[in-house]
Amino acid sequence: MEKNSDKLYYSIGEVAKMFKVNTSLIRFWEKEFDIIKPQKNKKGNRFFTQKDVDNFHIIYNLVKEQGYTLQGAKEKLSLSGNESEKNIEIIKRLKKVRNFLVELRETLN
């Protein structure tokens, strides 16, 4: 779930791979959450911006990691707004630190 700053758009497959979920879940969340607004080409292929990916991080954290229902996640997003974005950035940083520490432990053993 790393940011790739040199990419402007991500395909649905790339986004699904980032979160280790099926593309059908990405499409479902797109329909359920108004904050996800991918661009579509003439064929109807979705192209997600970095902002969309960041919003998926928020949704993924609420639903998959914190155990919110879809309705609960929607309510949390409408109430907290910018707070969720800050929390996601903190979580991303903590995961990076954790991964580094796990790798360090493995090299020391």
HELIX and SHEET records of a PDB file:
HELIX    1   1 ILE A   12  PHE A   19  1                                   8    
HELIX    2   2 THR A   23  GLU A   32  1                                  10    
HELIX    3   3 GLN A   50  TYR A   60  1                                  11    
HELIX    4   4 ASN A   61  GLU A   65  3                                   5    
HELIX    5   5 LEU A   70  SER A   80  1                                  11    
HELIX    6   6 ASN A   82  LEU A  108  1                                  27    
SHEET    1   A 3 TYR A  10  SER A  11  0                                        
SHEET    2   A 3 ARG A  46  PHE A  48 -1                                        
SHEET    3   A 3 GLN A  39  LYS A  40 -1                                        
END                                                                             
